[in-house]
């Protein structure tokens, strides 16, 4: 978490009192007081990897877009192919500036006659302003500020949630990146099989006034415990998932960040979105730097801002790093000069005046366990 995240709080989450009653340590984040941990980051990390953790992510922005010419209007701003996005599906995409830099990364879901977007909490007001400025006049943007968002993550999430989720289809019919409408505790909710931990899990959009009841209901299940932001960060790092404002910025292109999968095939050939010229050039010619995974020995972690070296030459900068509870040693991600980005390359990271040996490794550091259907 950077200093920029520890800003003055401006609002309370629907579950603020619920978190405090459960002993959460609260910290300022993205304009809210949010739980960083309950019983400890490592314990919460390991519980989520082995059971199911409930995360409050209500700080994120939930937006609904509608109107004539919706797909064309959105494709003018995002490098997404909406012709291939069917009702009930969601997809990762990117909000880009004119130079191809990343303004935000986000999820786009196809609802009947509308598109539902989930954007990062720290950027949501800028995103809303950008969309309202650049979308065609015929498009209506609705900020769903009466909705909360919970994420239930881990290998036992499906078992716990299935006891309460009732719908026209069983919860088990949802596979990774699919969603449906359900009731939980008598409340209408939307459940997507997705998340930010690398584990199987779900994101639940629900009325804010039902958040406490549903969170209590889920945490009464033996598989489920509330989990804070600290473990969410260590889990996403092990999963090799970028965090906006740290690993992504308006100066970062999707190509150097390894996010070409977020630019759909048709859009790569047709363009027509901000920054397409730079991005297509980088796809063809390569980039001067690349985002890579780094494995370190020992126990001293490398944090954001640490410099990466080959001999006397500085060749990169760490953007996220920490100790991996699953692997038992430190890991990091960094932008390094492309000539030093090959897997197995030996590097050094400067931490507290010491040079720590590191090597380039593939990401994710810990394999993803997304549910894509019975084999």
C-alpha positions, 0 to 999 in steps of 0.5 A, spaced: 500 500 500 503 506 497 502 513 501 497 515 496 492 510 498 493 512 505 489 519 504 483 522 508 477 518 509 471 521 506 466 515 507 464 509 511 463 502 507 456 499 509 460 494 513 464 499 517 461 497 524 461 490 522 468 489 521 470 493 527 465 488 531 469 483 529 476 486 531 478 488 524 484 493 524 482 499 520 486 503 515 484 509 510 484 506 503 481 509 497 477 514 501 474 509 506 476 506 512 477 499 510 479 492 514 487 491 513 486 484 517 482 481 523 487 475 526 493 476 522 495 477 514 498 470 514 493 466 517 488 470 513 492 468 507 492 461 508 485 460 510 483 463 504 488 458 500 485 452 504 478 454 505 474 460 504 475 468 505 470 473 505 472 480 503 469 487 503 470 490 496 464 495 496 469 501 495 470 499 488 465 502 483 459 499 480 457 502 474 451 501 469 451 503 462 445 503 457 443 507 451 442 506 443 449 505 440 452 502 447 457 497 444 460 502 439 460 507 444 464 503 449 468 500 444 471 507 442 474 507 449 476 500 451 479 495 446 474 490 448 470 486 442 463 486 445 460 482 439 463 476 442 461 478 449 454 474 451 449 475 456 451 472 462 459 473 461 464 478 463 471 480 461 477 483 463 478 490 459 482 496 460 481 504 460 486 507 456 489 514 454 490 517 448 498 515 448 495 507 450 497 508 458 492 505 463 487 509 466 484 503 470 483 496 469 476 493 470 471 488 469 465 488 463 459 484 464 453 483 459 447 484 462 440 484 458 440 491 454 446 494 459 453 493 460 455 493 468 462 495 469 466 494 476 472 499 476 477 500 482 476 504 488 482 509 488 480 511 480 472 510 480 471 518 480 476 519 475 473 513 471 466 516 472 468 523 469 472 520 464 466 516 461 461 521 462 466 526 458 468 521 452 461 517 451 456 519 446 450 523 449 446 517 447 449 513 453 447 513 460 451 512 466 449 510 472 453 509 478 450 504 483 452 507 489 446 503 493 450 497 492 455 493 496 460 488 493 463 482 497 468 477 494 468 470 497 474 466 495 477 460 496 476 452 494 471 451 499 467 458 497 462 454 492 460 449 498 459 455 503 455 459 498 451 454 495 447 453 501 444 460 500 444 462 493 437 460 490 436 461 482 433 459 476 440 455 475 444 452 480 450 456 483 455 450 480 453 452 473 457 458 473 464 457 471 469 462 471 467 469 468 460 467 468 455 470 472 447 470 474 442 472 478 440 469 485 437 470 492 441 470 498 438 470 505 431 473 501 435 478 497 436 479 490 443 479 488 448 478 482 453 473 483 459 472 478 464 466 478 471 471 479 475 474 483 482 477 485 486 471 489 487 466 484 482 461 487 476 459 485 470 464 488 465 469 487 463 476 487 457 478 489 453 485 488 448 486 493 444 492 496 448 495 501 442 495 506 443 487 506 450 487 506 451 486 514 445 480 514 449 477 508 456 477 510 453 475 517 450 469 514 456 467 510 461 468 515 456 463 520 458 457 515 464 453 518 468 454 511 468 462 511 472 467 515 472 475 514 479 477 511 482 483 510 486 487 505 493 485 507 491 478 505 488 480 499 494 483 497 499 477 498 494 473 495 493 477 488 501 478 488 502 470 488 497 470 483 501 474 479 495 479 478 497 487 477 494 492 482 492 499 479 497 505 481 502 500 483 503 495 477 499 499 472 499 507 471 497 512 465 504 511 463 504 504 463 502 500 456 498 494 456 504 490 452 509 492 457 505 490 463 503 483 459 496 484 458 495 483 451 490 478 453 485 484 455 486 487 447 481 482 443 483 480 437 479 484 432 481 490 436 488 489 435 487 489 427 481 494 427 484 499 432 479 504 433 480 505 441 485 510 444 492 509 444 491 503 438 497 506 434 502 505 440 500 498 442 500 495 435 507 498 434 509 495 441 506 488 439 509 488 433 516 491 435 516 489 442 517 494 448 524 497 452 521 494 458 517 488 461 513 486 467 516 480 470 516 475 476 522 475 481 523 470 486 528 471 492 532 467 497 532 468 504 526 472 508 527 479 507 522 482 502 523 487 496 518 492 496 515 497 491 520 502 489 526 498 490 531 498 484 533 492 480 540 491 478 545 487 473 552 489 476 553 496 476 547 498 472 540 499 474 535 495 469 528 496 473 524 497 479 520 493 483 512 495 483 509 490 488 513 485 493 512 481 499 513 475 503 509 469 500 506 465 505 504 459 500 512 459 497 515 460 504 520 466 501 519 473 498 517 474 491 516 481 487 514 483 480 518 489 477 519 492 470 526 491 467 529 492 461 527 487 456 534 484 455 534 482 462 527 479 462 528 472 460 526 467 465 532 464 469 535 471 468 539 472 475 538 479 477 539 483 484 535 488 488 537 493 492 534 493 499 536 497 505 543 498 502 544 490 501 543 487 494 539 481 494 539 475 489 533 474 485 531 471 478 526 472 473 520 466 474 514 465 470 507 468 473 503 466 476 507 464 482 502 460 485 497 456 480 490 459 479 485 454 481 479 458 477 473 453 476 472 452 468 467 446 469 468 439 471 473 435 467 
